Amino acid sequence: MPSQVNYDFSRIMDGLRSYVREAREKKYVNVIEAYDNVTAIEGGKARFLDGRTVEIYDASGSVKARASAPNILIATGSRPSVPSIDGLRESGFLTSDTVWDLDRLPASFLVIGGGAIGLEIGQALAHLGSEVTVVEAMERLLPQTEPEIGDAVLKRLEEEGMRFYLKARVMSVSKKGERKAVKVLTHRGGTEEIEVDEVLVATGRVPNTDALNLEAAGVKTDRAGYIMTGTDMRTSREGIYAAGDCVSKKMYLETLAAREGVVAVSNMFGDDMRIDYSSTPPWAVFTYPQVAGVGVTEEEYSKMAGACSCRVLPPLSQLTKATIMGEGGGMIKIVIDPNSGRIVGGSMRWHRTPRT
Ligand SMILES: Cc1cc2nc3c(=O)[nH]c(=O)nc-3n(C[C@H](O)[C@H](O)[C@H](O)COP(=O)(O)OP(=O)(O)OC[C@H]3O[C@@H](n4cnc5c(N)ncnc54)[C@H](O)[C@@H]3O)c2cc1C
């Protein structure tokens, strides 16, 4: 049960921002500056002039510098995608880029999107004391994972007081004094109006490739604008490589971005490295209960191979150490190839053993 805890929201957010600032300095800026052979140009954006040259321009559009190189790595990442919902832009909203600027906790939030980012931030806001409602277009939360996982996360978050509209869509947002009125098309086909103090958009991400002038460089993208590469991270233009969230693929993770960067740069300097997307890296969702997985799900493997032999292992409470630690809540599901017996995927959720 929740207990009464007093805290200062603006100090929490100050602490969070200063941690990020310091980590950025220590782990990235200082590391880059320590190399004599690296020139860092800050406060500018790059765009291609041709397949060998970029120009760097500032916020006002003035060109600050030009650079040419036989090898170029594009690692421009992605940004939150904002769906075209009637009145959303006019009414204002937050995203996973801007929510960190809050100094006062809005009393209520409507989160559009029940994926990892919407749930992690939504639950944190709920734990801090906001009333949180999540609207998700699919019939399950965390649709990329096993139904047993998404369903259990839903149950737990509902028990904590979060509200969910599944198989539902936000139709419009409008201002209502200081608050916002959100019209939701529910799974039954009717509409409901929900009044909240703030809206958080967490409906996925788009690649930062639209302003790069990739046509001038001859770099091809998929229909959504993600850069197409081979497993050697080479793009369609010789000498230009890409890595990270701007690359077309199934999963967008920091670990994968870093590995792709290593593959790209090694290949620039004469290696012949490739990334193996079939062994997808482990991923985690930092809600409570926490969720983690690797490889494919039962549904994915059944589609790929025609059959699957899947097992839900006994509850974690059967593991002696988990029980001793009071951490026996949760389950593990493994996906097995029925012919070879090879494990091709696994997912788990974990939480403390419920009190009896
Ligand atoms: C809320 C949230 C939580 C996440 N949690 C996890 C997690 O728990 N685990 C995990 O593995 N991954 C997580 N991710 C994903 C992870 O952050 C990304 O996969 C990773 O940051 C991708 O790295 P990147 O270098 O490709 O892009 P980024 O980290 O986005 O870096 C790209 C950089 O390029 C800059 N840029 C863009 N355009 C230009 C231009 N034209 N010129 C110059 N610079 C430009 C951008 O400003 C940015 O600084 C999370 C993402 C979000 C949003």
The ligand as an SDF file (V2000), in Angstrom:
LIG
                    3D

 53 58  0  0  0  0  0  0  0  0999 V2000
   12.7630    7.8660  -22.9340 C   0  0  0  0  0  0  0  0  0  0  0  0
   13.7180    6.8690  -23.5650 C   0  0  0  0  0  0  0  0  0  0  0  0
   14.1610    5.7910  -22.8220 C   0  0  0  0  0  0  0  0  0  0  0  0
   15.0580    4.8750  -23.3810 C   0  0  0  0  0  0  0  0  0  0  0  0
   15.4880    3.8280  -22.6240 N   0  0  0  0  0  0  0  0  0  0  0  0
   16.3710    2.9510  -23.1290 C   0  0  0  0  0  0  0  0  0  0  0  0
   16.8710    1.8760  -22.3500 C   0  0  0  0  0  0  0  0  0  0  0  0
   16.4970    1.7080  -21.1980 O   0  0  0  0  0  0  0  0  0  0  0  0
   17.7710    1.0280  -22.9130 N   0  0  0  0  0  0  0  0  0  0  0  0
   18.2170    1.1970  -24.1970 C   0  0  0  0  0  0  0  0  0  0  0  0
   19.0670    0.4200  -24.6590 O   0  0  0  0  0  0  0  0  0  0  0  0
   17.7600    2.2010  -24.9780 N   0  0  0  0  0  0  0  0  0  0  0  0
   16.8500    3.0800  -24.4770 C   0  0  0  0  0  0  0  0  0  0  0  0
   16.3850    4.1020  -25.2700 N   0  0  0  0  0  0  0  0  0  0  0  0
   16.8410    4.1910  -26.6610 C   0  0  0  0  0  0  0  0  0  0  0  0
   18.2090    4.8420  -26.7480 C   0  0  0  0  0  0  0  0  0  0  0  0
   18.1750    6.1000  -26.1040 O   0  0  0  0  0  0  0  0  0  0  0  0
   18.5950    5.0280  -28.2100 C   0  0  0  0  0  0  0  0  0  0  0  0
   18.5410    3.7690  -28.8700 O   0  0  0  0  0  0  0  0  0  0  0  0
   19.9970    5.6000  -28.3720 C   0  0  0  0  0  0  0  0  0  0  0  0
   20.1110    6.8480  -27.7240 O   0  0  0  0  0  0  0  0  0  0  0  0
   20.3180    5.7990  -29.8530 C   0  0  0  0  0  0  0  0  0  0  0  0
   21.5710    6.4010  -29.9770 O   0  0  0  0  0  0  0  0  0  0  0  0
   21.9310    7.2880  -31.2480 P   0  0  0  0  0  0  0  0  0  0  0  0
   23.3530    7.7040  -31.0670 O   0  0  0  0  0  0  0  0  0  0  0  0
   21.5370    6.5870  -32.4860 O   0  0  0  0  0  0  0  0  0  0  0  0
   20.9560    8.5530  -31.1790 O   0  0  0  0  0  0  0  0  0  0  0  0
   20.8330    9.7130  -30.0940 P   0  0  0  0  0  0  0  0  0  0  0  0
   21.2430    9.2640  -28.7440 O   0  0  0  0  0  0  0  0  0  0  0  0
   19.4510   10.2500  -30.2830 O   0  0  0  0  0  0  0  0  0  0  0  0
   21.9000   10.7970  -30.5730 O   0  0  0  0  0  0  0  0  0  0  0  0
   21.7640   11.4670  -31.8210 C   0  0  0  0  0  0  0  0  0  0  0  0
   22.3850   12.8490  -31.6960 C   0  0  0  0  0  0  0  0  0  0  0  0
   22.4760   13.4400  -32.9960 O   0  0  0  0  0  0  0  0  0  0  0  0
   22.0970   14.8100  -32.9150 C   0  0  0  0  0  0  0  0  0  0  0  0
   21.6490   15.2550  -34.2560 N   0  0  0  0  0  0  0  0  0  0  0  0
   20.4540   15.0480  -34.8560 C   0  0  0  0  0  0  0  0  0  0  0  0
   20.4330   15.6020  -36.0930 N   0  0  0  0  0  0  0  0  0  0  0  0
   21.6540   16.1730  -36.2730 C   0  0  0  0  0  0  0  0  0  0  0  0
   22.2570   16.8830  -37.3390 C   0  0  0  0  0  0  0  0  0  0  0  0
   21.6330   17.1290  -38.4950 N   0  0  0  0  0  0  0  0  0  0  0  0
   23.5320   17.3340  -37.1670 N   0  0  0  0  0  0  0  0  0  0  0  0
   24.1940   17.0890  -36.0170 C   0  0  0  0  0  0  0  0  0  0  0  0
   23.6770   16.4120  -34.9710 N   0  0  0  0  0  0  0  0  0  0  0  0
   22.4190   15.9510  -35.1050 C   0  0  0  0  0  0  0  0  0  0  0  0
   20.9910   14.8070  -31.8810 C   0  0  0  0  0  0  0  0  0  0  0  0
   20.8120   16.1070  -31.3440 O   0  0  0  0  0  0  0  0  0  0  0  0
   21.5360   13.8040  -30.8530 C   0  0  0  0  0  0  0  0  0  0  0  0
   22.3640   14.4360  -29.9080 O   0  0  0  0  0  0  0  0  0  0  0  0
   15.4920    5.0400  -24.7250 C   0  0  0  0  0  0  0  0  0  0  0  0
   15.0410    6.1310  -25.4770 C   0  0  0  0  0  0  0  0  0  0  0  0
   14.1500    7.0390  -24.9050 C   0  0  0  0  0  0  0  0  0  0  0  0
   13.6760    8.2010  -25.7420 C   0  0  0  0  0  0  0  0  0  0  0  0
  1  2  1  0
  2  3  1  0
  2 52  2  0
  3  4  2  0
  4  5  1  0
  4 50  1  0
  5  6  2  0
  6  7  1  0
  6 13  1  0
  7  8  2  0
  7  9  1  0
  9 10  1  0
 10 11  2  0
 10 12  1  0
 12 13  2  0
 13 14  1  0
 14 15  1  0
 14 50  1  0
 15 16  1  0
 16 17  1  0
 16 18  1  0
 18 19  1  0
 18 20  1  0
 20 21  1  0
 20 22  1  0
 22 23  1  0
 23 24  1  0
 24 25  2  0
 24 26  1  0
 24 27  1  0
 27 28  1  0
 28 29  2  0
 28 30  1  0
 28 31  1  0
 31 32  1  0
 32 33  1  0
 33 34  1  0
 33 48  1  0
 34 35  1  0
 35 36  1  0
 35 46  1  0
 36 37  1  0
 36 45  1  0
 37 38  2  0
 38 39  1  0
 39 40  1  0
 39 45  2  0
 40 41  1  0
 40 42  2  0
 42 43  1  0
 43 44  2  0
 44 45  1  0
 46 47  1  0
 46 48  1  0
 48 49  1  0
 50 51  2  0
 51 52  1  0
 52 53  1  0
M  END
$$$$
